[in-house]
């Protein structure tokens, strides 16, 4: 009977559920941060390479073409 009461208490205990929710939310935030920084890292790497080319050759960086008007 004691085991049954303990099982019922564990099933009704919601404290563990909030811990799981926080863990899932933390994992989602961490994955979003990793994704954002990985995409940003590619862009920053391209800029650093452009700057290295300018320093090495002394030639200005070509400006990107303007976007066409709709």
DSSP file (Angstrom, degrees, kcal/mol; ACC not computed):
  #  RESIDUE AA STRUCTURE BP1 BP2  ACC     N-H-->O    O-->H-N    N-H-->O    O-->H-N    TCO  KAPPA ALPHA  PHI   PSI    X-CA   Y-CA   Z-CA
    1    1 A X     >        0   0    0      0, 0.0     4,-2.1     0, 0.0     5,-0.2   0.000 360.0 360.0 360.0 -36.0    0.0    0.0    0.0
    2    2 A X  H  >  +     0   0    0      1,-0.2     4,-2.1     2,-0.2     5,-0.2   0.879 360.0  52.1 -64.0 -38.1    2.9    2.3    0.8
    3    3 A X  H  > S+     0   0    0      2,-0.2     4,-2.4     1,-0.2    -1,-0.2   0.908 108.3  51.0 -64.9 -41.6    4.3    1.8   -2.7
    4    4 A X  H  > S+     0   0    0      1,-0.2     4,-2.2     2,-0.2    -2,-0.2   0.907 110.1  49.2 -62.7 -42.6    0.9    2.7   -4.3
    5    5 A X  H  X S+     0   0    0     -4,-2.1     4,-2.3     1,-0.2    -1,-0.2   0.899 111.6  49.5 -63.6 -40.2    0.7    5.9   -2.2
    6    6 A X  H  X S+     0   0    0     -4,-2.1     4,-2.4     2,-0.2    -2,-0.2   0.892 109.8  51.1 -66.8 -39.7    4.2    6.9   -3.3
    7    7 A X  H  X S+     0   0    0     -4,-2.4     4,-2.1     2,-0.2    -2,-0.2   0.909 110.9  48.3 -63.3 -42.3    3.4    6.2   -6.9
    8    8 A X  H  X S+     0   0    0     -4,-2.2     4,-1.9     2,-0.2    -2,-0.2   0.899 110.7  51.4 -64.9 -40.7    0.3    8.4   -6.7
    9    9 A X  H  X S+     0   0    0     -4,-2.3     4,-1.0     1,-0.2    -2,-0.2   0.913 110.6  48.5 -63.0 -42.1    2.3   11.2   -5.0
   10   10 A X  H  < S+     0   0    0     -4,-2.4     3,-0.3     1,-0.2    -1,-0.2   0.876 110.3  51.4 -66.1 -37.3    5.0   11.1   -7.8
   11   11 A X  H  < S+     0   0    0     -4,-2.1    -1,-0.2     1,-0.2    -2,-0.2   0.851 113.2  45.0 -68.1 -33.4    2.3   11.2  -10.5
   12   12 A X  H  < S+     0   0    0     -4,-1.9     2,-0.6    -5,-0.2    -1,-0.2   0.597  88.6 103.2 -85.3 -11.3    0.7   14.2   -8.9
   13   13 A X     <  +     0   0    0     -4,-1.0     4,-0.2    -3,-0.3     3,-0.2  -0.624  44.5 179.0 -76.3 117.7    4.0   16.0   -8.3
   14   14 A X     >  +     0   0    0     -2,-0.6     4,-1.4     1,-0.2    -1,-0.1   0.419  59.1  90.7 -99.5  -0.2    4.4   18.8  -10.9
   15   15 A X  H  > S+     0   0    0      1,-0.2     4,-1.3     2,-0.2     3,-0.2   0.898  86.5  51.3 -64.6 -40.2    7.7   20.1   -9.8
   16   16 A X  H  > S+     0   0    0      1,-0.2     4,-2.0     2,-0.2    -1,-0.2   0.834 103.5  60.2 -64.8 -32.3    9.7   17.8  -12.0
   17   17 A X  H  > S+     0   0    0      1,-0.2     4,-2.2    -4,-0.2    -1,-0.2   0.894 102.0  51.1 -63.9 -40.8    7.6   18.8  -15.0
   18   18 A X  H  X S+     0   0    0     -4,-1.4     4,-2.4     1,-0.2    -1,-0.2   0.862 107.2  54.6 -66.9 -33.3    8.7   22.5  -14.6
   19   19 A X  H  X S+     0   0    0     -4,-1.3     4,-2.2     2,-0.2    -1,-0.2   0.920 108.7  48.0 -64.0 -42.7   12.3   21.3  -14.6
   20   20 A X  H  X S+     0   0    0     -4,-2.0     4,-2.4     2,-0.2    -2,-0.2   0.905 110.1  52.4 -63.8 -41.3   11.8   19.5  -17.8
   21   21 A X  H  X S+     0   0    0     -4,-2.2     4,-2.6     1,-0.2    -2,-0.2   0.915 109.7  48.6 -61.6 -43.0   10.1   22.5  -19.4
   22   22 A X  H  X S+     0   0    0     -4,-2.4     4,-2.6     1,-0.2    -1,-0.2   0.887 110.3  52.0 -64.1 -38.1   13.0   24.7  -18.4
   23   23 A X  H  X S+     0   0    0     -4,-2.2     4,-2.1     2,-0.2    -2,-0.2   0.913 111.3  46.4 -64.3 -42.3   15.5   22.2  -19.8
   24   24 A X  H  X S+     0   0    0     -4,-2.4     4,-2.2     2,-0.2    -2,-0.2   0.924 113.3  48.8 -66.1 -44.2   13.6   22.2  -23.2
   25   25 A X  H  X S+     0   0    0     -4,-2.6     4,-2.3     1,-0.2    -2,-0.2   0.907 111.3  50.6 -62.5 -41.4   13.3   26.0  -23.3
   26   26 A X  H  X S+     0   0    0     -4,-2.6     4,-2.5     1,-0.2    -1,-0.2   0.890 109.4  50.6 -63.4 -39.5   17.1   26.3  -22.5
   27   27 A X  H  X S+     0   0    0     -4,-2.1     4,-2.2     2,-0.2    -1,-0.2   0.891 110.4  49.7 -66.1 -39.1   17.9   23.8  -25.3
   28   28 A X  H  X S+     0   0    0     -4,-2.2     4,-2.0     2,-0.2    -2,-0.2   0.916 112.4  46.9 -65.7 -42.6   15.8   25.8  -27.8
   29   29 A X  H  X S+     0   0    0     -4,-2.3     4,-2.3     2,-0.2    -2,-0.2   0.919 112.1  50.8 -64.5 -43.3   17.4   29.1  -26.8
   30   30 A X  H  X S+     0   0    0     -4,-2.5     4,-2.3     1,-0.2    -2,-0.2   0.901 110.3  48.8 -62.7 -41.0   20.9   27.5  -27.0
   31   31 A X  H  X S+     0   0    0     -4,-2.2     4,-2.3     2,-0.2    -1,-0.2   0.875 110.4  51.3 -68.0 -35.8   20.3   26.1  -30.5
   32   32 A X  H  X S+     0   0    0     -4,-2.0     4,-2.5     2,-0.2    -2,-0.2   0.902 110.5  49.0 -65.7 -40.0   18.9   29.5  -31.7
   33   33 A X  H  X S+     0   0    0     -4,-2.3     4,-2.6     2,-0.2     5,-0.2   0.918 111.5  49.0 -65.3 -43.2   22.1   31.2  -30.4
   34   34 A X  H  X S+     0   0    0     -4,-2.3     4,-2.1     1,-0.2    -2,-0.2   0.918 112.6  48.2 -62.7 -43.1   24.3   28.6  -32.1
   35   35 A X  H  X S+     0   0    0     -4,-2.3     4,-2.1     2,-0.2     5,-0.2   0.921 112.6  48.0 -63.3 -45.0   22.5   29.0  -35.4
   36   36 A X  H  X S+     0   0    0     -4,-2.5     4,-2.5     1,-0.2    -2,-0.2   0.921 114.2  45.9 -63.3 -44.6   22.6   32.8  -35.2
   37   37 A X  H  X S+     0   0    0     -4,-2.6     4,-2.4     2,-0.2    -1,-0.2   0.838 110.2  53.5 -71.2 -31.2   26.3   32.9  -34.4
   38   38 A X  H  X S+     0   0    0     -4,-2.1     4,-1.3    -5,-0.2    -1,-0.2   0.917 113.0  43.6 -68.8 -40.6   27.2   30.4  -37.1
   39   39 A X  H  X S+     0   0    0     -4,-2.1     4,-1.4     2,-0.2    -2,-0.2   0.912 116.0  47.7 -68.1 -41.4   25.4   32.4  -39.7
   40   40 A X  H  X S+     0   0    0     -4,-2.5     4,-2.7     1,-0.2     5,-0.2   0.874 105.9  59.9 -65.5 -36.9   26.9   35.6  -38.4
   41   41 A X  H  X S+     0   0    0     -4,-2.4     4,-2.5     1,-0.2    -1,-0.2   0.865 101.8  52.7 -60.8 -37.4   30.3   34.0  -38.3
   42   42 A X  H  X S+     0   0    0     -4,-1.3     4,-1.8     2,-0.2    -1,-0.2   0.921 111.7  45.8 -64.4 -43.5   30.2   33.3  -42.1
   43   43 A X  H  X S+     0   0    0     -4,-1.4     4,-1.9     2,-0.2    -2,-0.2   0.909 113.8  48.1 -66.3 -42.6   29.4   37.0  -42.8
   44   44 A X  H  X S+     0   0    0     -4,-2.7     4,-2.6     1,-0.2     5,-0.2   0.900 109.0  54.6 -65.4 -39.9   32.1   38.3  -40.4
   45   45 A X  H  X S+     0   0    0     -4,-2.5     4,-2.1    -5,-0.2    -1,-0.2   0.885 107.0  51.0 -60.5 -38.9   34.6   35.9  -42.0
   46   46 A X  H  X S+     0   0    0     -4,-1.8     4,-2.2     2,-0.2    -1,-0.2   0.896 110.3  48.8 -64.9 -40.8   33.9   37.3  -45.4
   47   47 A X  H  X S+     0   0    0     -4,-1.9     4,-2.5     2,-0.2    -2,-0.2   0.905 110.2  50.9 -65.4 -41.6   34.4   40.9  -44.2
   48   48 A X  H  X S+     0   0    0     -4,-2.6     4,-2.4     1,-0.2    -1,-0.2   0.903 110.1  50.5 -63.2 -40.0   37.7   39.9  -42.5
   49   49 A X  H  X S+     0   0    0     -4,-2.1     4,-2.1     2,-0.2    -1,-0.2   0.904 109.5  50.9 -64.5 -40.6   38.8   38.3  -45.8
   50   50 A X  H  X S+     0   0    0     -4,-2.2     4,-2.1     2,-0.2    -2,-0.2   0.921 111.0  48.4 -61.0 -43.8   37.9   41.5  -47.7
   51   51 A X  H  X S+     0   0    0     -4,-2.5     4,-2.4     1,-0.2    -2,-0.2   0.892 109.7  52.0 -64.5 -39.0   39.9   43.6  -45.2
   52   52 A X  H  X S+     0   0    0     -4,-2.4     4,-2.3     1,-0.2    -1,-0.2   0.886 108.9  51.1 -64.0 -38.1   42.8   41.3  -45.5
   53   53 A X  H  X S+     0   0    0     -4,-2.1     4,-2.9     2,-0.2     5,-0.5   0.906 109.9  49.6 -64.7 -42.3   42.7   41.6  -49.3
   54   54 A X  H  X S+     0   0    0     -4,-2.1     4,-2.5     1,-0.2    -2,-0.2   0.925 113.1  46.2 -63.2 -44.6   42.6   45.4  -49.1
   55   55 A X  H  < S+     0   0    0     -4,-2.4    -1,-0.2     1,-0.2    -2,-0.2   0.899 116.7  45.3 -65.0 -39.8   45.6   45.5  -46.7
   56   56 A X  H  < S+     0   0    0     -4,-2.3    -2,-0.2    -5,-0.2    -1,-0.2   0.914 129.5  20.9 -71.1 -43.9   47.5   43.0  -48.9
   57   57 A X  H  < S-     0   0    0     -4,-2.9    -3,-0.2     2,-0.2    -2,-0.2   0.701  88.9-132.8-102.1 -22.8   46.8   44.6  -52.3
   58   58 A X     <  +     0   0    0     -4,-2.5     2,-0.3    -5,-0.5    -4,-0.2   0.472  63.1 132.2  80.6   1.2   45.9   48.2  -51.5
   59   59 A X        -     0   0    0     -6,-0.4    -1,-0.3     1,-0.1    -2,-0.2  -0.647  60.7-112.7 -86.8 142.5   42.9   47.9  -53.8
   60   60 A X        -     0   0    0     -2,-0.3     2,-0.3    -3,-0.1    -1,-0.1  -0.337  34.7-101.1 -70.2 155.6   39.5   49.1  -52.6
   61   61 A X        -     0   0    0      1,-0.1     2,-0.2    -2,-0.0    -1,-0.1  -0.593  39.1-112.0 -75.4 135.0   36.7   46.6  -52.0
   62   62 A X        -     0   0    0     -2,-0.3     2,-0.1     1,-0.1    -1,-0.1  -0.509  33.0-120.7 -68.4 131.0   34.2   46.5  -54.8
   63   63 A X        -     0   0    0     -2,-0.2    -1,-0.1     1,-0.1     3,-0.1  -0.468  31.5-104.4 -70.6 142.9   30.8   47.8  -53.6
   64   64 A X        -     0   0    0     -2,-0.1    -1,-0.1     1,-0.1     2,-0.1  -0.363  42.1 -97.6 -65.9 149.3   27.9   45.4  -53.9
   65   65 A X        -     0   0    0      1,-0.1    -1,-0.1    -3,-0.1     3,-0.1  -0.419  44.3-106.2 -65.9 139.5   25.5   46.1  -56.7
   66   66 A X        -     0   0    0      1,-0.1     2,-0.2    -2,-0.1    -1,-0.1  -0.344  38.0-102.7 -66.0 149.4   22.4   48.0  -55.6
   67   67 A X        -     0   0    0      1,-0.1    -1,-0.1    -3,-0.1     2,-0.1  -0.479  42.2-103.8 -70.7 140.9   19.2   46.0  -55.4
   68   68 A X        -     0   0    0     -2,-0.2     2,-0.2     1,-0.1    -1,-0.1  -0.368  36.0-110.9 -66.3 144.4   16.8   46.5  -58.3
   69   69 A X              0   0    0      1,-0.1    -1,-0.1    -3,-0.1    -3,-0.0  -0.508 360.0 360.0 -73.4 141.9   13.8   48.7  -57.6
   70   70 A X              0   0    0     -2,-0.2    -1,-0.1     0, 0.0    -2,-0.1   0.499 360.0 360.0 -71.3 360.0   10.4   46.9  -57.6
